Every structure is written in structure tokens, then in C-alpha cells.
């Protein structure tokens, strides 16, 4: 069996992600990839029509393993809302990306999206999918309306920020359970409804 047949599309995707995280999107080139894998260009075109097809496969693959697959793994009646949020955050932060460029993969994808509309659309779809899932879980935990959406947005913004800070050894490890507890705690206004004082009716003076 020839080399072009033993390599899989996933092998090319892995190699492309490694180039992306190490050298940026401009490094995703057929000649660089062939050098990385030790094959000829014919092997690349056996699997992909062109470089655009590879790049499209890369971002869709990223969305699947870091978003759709993670969300699908959360579907379990045994998980409490608190456990679900903790697991979701930890899974997104530690999704197995070693073969796809390492822990900085998402950061690299977001930087790539800043200059590529097609990639930006996929990243936006992933953000929408994640935020919708978090909002739904917030409502399931008892929060309603704008508060559920606001808390979900704050959790997601924190999550994206943590991904951006991946690899910073000087930063202490985040207390994820403590953070989730704070996010699930109802606001004082929601926990203790304010009942307005009754205004006494004026007494009528009888002539």
C-alpha cells in the first residue's frame, strides 16, 4: 500500500494544526505539510482537493471535538447542574488537543479567525453553540430570564479568557468548583423578593 493511502485525512489535519499553533495560519502550506509528514504533494492531493479544503476540514474538526463532542458527553441524568458546569469547563479547558497542536490550539484558531471570514464564521458558530448550551443549563438550575443568559455569558467569557491564558505558569490554578458555586448562587434580589411597603390609605374627615 502506498504512503498516500496509509496517511489519513486526520493525519494531515493534525500536521496542519501543529503548523498553525507553532507558526500561524500562513504556515499552513502544502509544501510545509509534506515536509512535516515526509511525503510528496501527490499524497496531499489524494485526500484534499486543495488547501482551502484542508483548512475547512481543520476548523470543522476543531468545532466538533471542542464543542459538539463535549456537549454530547454532558447528556447524563446523573449529573447535577453543578457537576455539569464543572465538567463542561474542565473538558473545554483540557480537551485532548495534544495531537492537534497542544493546549494553545483554540487560541491559535481564534487568532486565525481574526483574518479569515470563513474561520470566523465557524468560531462564531462554536461560540453560539456553547453559549446556548450554558444558558439552557442555567435555566435548568433554577435561574430564569436575563439572569440565566447573563450568568451563562459570564461563565463563557471566563472560559475563553482561561483558554487565552493557557500555558502561563505564574497564574494560580482556578478554583473551578468555587467559581461555579458563585455563578449558580441566586442574586440577592432573586433570593429575597422585595415586597413594597403598603401605603396607608388617607383617612377621610367626616364633616
C-alpha positions as CSV (number, residue, x, y, z in Angstrom):
1,X,0.0,0.0,0.0
2,X,1.4,3.4,-0.9
3,X,2.1,6.2,1.6
4,X,-0.6,8.4,0.2
5,X,-3.1,5.6,1.1
6,X,-1.7,4.9,4.6
7,X,-2.0,8.5,5.7
8,X,-5.5,9.6,6.6
9,X,-7.2,13.0,6.3
10,X,-6.9,13.2,10.1
11,X,-3.1,12.9,9.8
12,X,-3.0,15.9,7.6
13,X,-5.3,17.8,9.9
14,X,-3.1,17.0,12.9
15,X,0.0,18.2,11.0
16,X,-1.8,21.4,9.9
17,X,-2.8,22.2,13.5
18,X,0.8,21.8,14.6
19,X,1.9,24.3,12.0
20,X,-0.9,26.6,12.9
21,X,0.0,26.7,16.6
22,X,3.7,26.9,16.1
23,X,3.9,29.4,13.2
24,X,0.5,30.8,12.4
25,X,-2.1,30.3,9.6
26,X,0.4,31.4,6.8
27,X,2.4,28.3,7.7
28,X,-0.4,26.0,6.6
29,X,1.0,25.3,3.1
30,X,1.2,22.1,1.1
31,X,5.0,22.1,0.9
32,X,5.4,22.6,4.6
33,X,2.9,19.9,5.4
34,X,4.6,17.4,3.0
35,X,8.0,18.2,4.7
36,X,6.4,17.7,8.1
37,X,5.0,14.3,7.1
38,X,7.8,13.2,4.8
39,X,5.7,12.7,1.7
40,X,5.2,14.2,-1.7
41,X,2.5,16.7,-2.8
42,X,0.7,13.8,-4.6
43,X,-0.1,12.4,-1.2
44,X,-1.8,15.6,-0.1
45,X,-4.0,15.8,-3.2
46,X,-5.0,12.2,-2.7
47,X,-7.0,13.4,0.3
48,X,-7.8,17.1,-0.4
49,X,-8.8,18.9,-3.5
50,X,-6.8,22.0,-2.4
51,X,-5.5,23.9,0.6
52,X,-8.9,25.5,1.1
53,X,-10.5,22.1,1.6
54,X,-7.9,21.2,4.2
55,X,-8.5,24.5,6.1
56,X,-12.2,24.0,6.0
57,X,-11.8,20.4,7.4
58,X,-9.5,21.8,10.1
59,X,-11.9,24.3,11.6
60,X,-14.9,21.9,11.3
61,X,-12.8,19.2,13.1
62,X,-11.9,21.8,15.8
63,X,-15.5,22.7,16.3
64,X,-16.6,19.0,16.6
65,X,-14.0,17.9,19.1
66,X,-14.0,21.0,21.3
67,X,-17.8,21.8,21.2
68,X,-20.2,19.3,19.7
69,X,-18.5,16.2,21.2
70,X,-18.1,17.9,24.6
71,X,-21.7,19.0,24.7
72,X,-22.9,15.5,23.7
73,X,-20.8,14.0,26.5
74,X,-22.8,16.2,29.0
75,X,-26.1,14.4,28.3
76,X,-26.4,12.4,31.5
77,X,-29.3,12.3,34.1
78,X,-26.7,11.6,36.8
79,X,-25.1,15.0,36.5
80,X,-26.4,17.7,38.8
81,X,-26.3,21.3,37.3
82,X,-23.2,22.0,39.5
83,X,-21.4,18.9,38.3
84,X,-22.3,19.5,34.7
85,X,-20.9,23.1,34.7
86,X,-17.7,21.9,36.4
87,X,-17.2,19.1,33.9
88,X,-18.1,21.3,31.0
89,X,-15.4,23.9,31.9
90,X,-12.8,21.3,32.7
91,X,-13.5,19.4,29.4
92,X,-13.3,22.6,27.3
93,X,-10.0,23.6,29.0
94,X,-8.5,20.2,28.8
95,X,-10.0,18.7,25.6
96,X,-7.3,16.3,24.2
97,X,-5.5,18.5,21.7
98,X,-2.0,17.2,22.1
99,X,-2.2,15.7,18.6
100,X,-3.7,18.8,17.2
101,X,-1.2,21.5,18.2
102,X,-1.4,21.4,22.0
103,X,-3.3,23.5,24.6
104,X,-2.8,26.7,22.6
105,X,-4.9,25.3,19.7
106,X,-8.0,27.3,20.4
107,X,-6.1,30.5,20.9
108,X,-4.4,29.9,17.5
109,X,-7.8,29.2,15.9
110,X,-9.2,32.5,17.2
111,X,-6.2,34.4,16.0
112,X,-6.6,32.8,12.6
113,X,-10.3,33.8,12.6
114,X,-9.4,37.4,13.0
115,X,-8.1,37.5,9.5
116,X,-10.3,34.8,7.8
117,X,-14.0,35.3,7.5
118,X,-14.7,31.6,6.8
119,X,-12.8,30.6,10.0
120,X,-14.5,33.4,11.9
121,X,-17.9,32.0,11.0
122,X,-17.1,28.6,12.3
123,X,-15.7,30.1,15.6
124,X,-18.8,32.2,15.9
125,X,-21.0,29.1,15.4
126,X,-19.0,27.3,18.1
127,X,-19.4,30.2,20.5
128,X,-23.1,30.3,19.8
129,X,-23.5,26.6,20.4
130,X,-21.5,26.7,23.7
131,X,-23.4,29.8,25.0
132,X,-26.8,28.3,24.1
133,X,-25.9,25.2,26.0
134,X,-24.7,27.1,29.1
135,X,-27.8,29.3,29.1
136,X,-30.1,26.2,28.9
137,X,-28.3,24.6,31.8
138,X,-28.5,27.8,33.8
139,X,-32.3,27.8,33.3
140,X,-32.3,24.2,34.3
141,X,-30.6,25.1,37.6
142,X,-33.4,27.5,38.5
143,X,-32.2,30.8,37.1
144,X,-34.6,32.4,34.6
145,X,-34.8,35.1,32.0
146,X,-32.0,37.6,31.6
147,X,-30.2,36.4,34.7
148,X,-29.7,32.9,33.2
149,X,-28.3,34.4,30.0
150,X,-26.1,36.9,31.9
151,X,-24.6,34.2,34.1
152,X,-24.0,31.9,31.1
153,X,-22.3,34.7,29.3
154,X,-20.0,35.4,32.3
155,X,-19.1,31.7,32.6
156,X,-18.3,31.6,28.9
157,X,-16.3,34.8,28.9
158,X,-14.2,33.4,31.8
159,X,-13.8,30.1,29.9
160,X,-12.5,31.9,26.8
161,X,-10.2,34.0,28.9
162,X,-8.8,30.9,30.6
163,X,-8.1,29.4,27.2
164,X,-6.2,32.6,26.2
165,X,-4.1,32.3,29.4
166,X,-3.2,28.6,28.9
167,X,0.5,28.0,29.5
168,X,1.0,30.9,31.9
169,X,2.9,29.2,34.7
170,X,2.8,32.2,37.0
171,X,-1.0,32.1,37.2
172,X,-2.6,30.1,40.1
173,X,-4.9,27.3,39.1
174,X,-8.5,28.5,39.1
175,X,-10.9,27.1,41.7
176,X,-13.5,25.9,39.2
177,X,-15.9,24.4,41.7
178,X,-15.9,27.6,43.7
179,X,-16.5,29.7,40.6
180,X,-19.4,27.5,39.6
181,X,-20.9,27.8,43.0
182,X,-20.8,31.6,42.8
183,X,-22.4,31.5,39.3
184,X,-25.2,29.2,40.4
185,X,-26.0,31.3,43.6
186,X,-29.1,33.4,43.0
187,X,-28.7,37.1,43.3
188,X,-29.9,38.7,46.5
189,X,-32.8,40.3,44.6
190,X,-33.9,37.0,43.2
191,X,-33.4,35.1,46.5
192,X,-35.3,37.6,48.7
193,X,-38.0,39.3,46.8
194,X,-38.6,42.9,47.9
195,X,-42.2,43.4,49.0
196,X,-43.1,47.1,48.8
197,X,-44.5,48.6,52.0
198,X,-48.2,49.2,51.9
199,X,-49.0,52.9,51.8
200,X,-51.8,53.6,54.3
201,X,-54.9,55.0,52.8
202,X,-55.7,58.5,53.8
203,X,-58.4,58.8,56.4
204,X,-61.5,60.7,55.3
205,X,-62.6,63.5,57.6
206,X,-66.3,63.3,58.2
207,X,-67.9,66.8,58.4
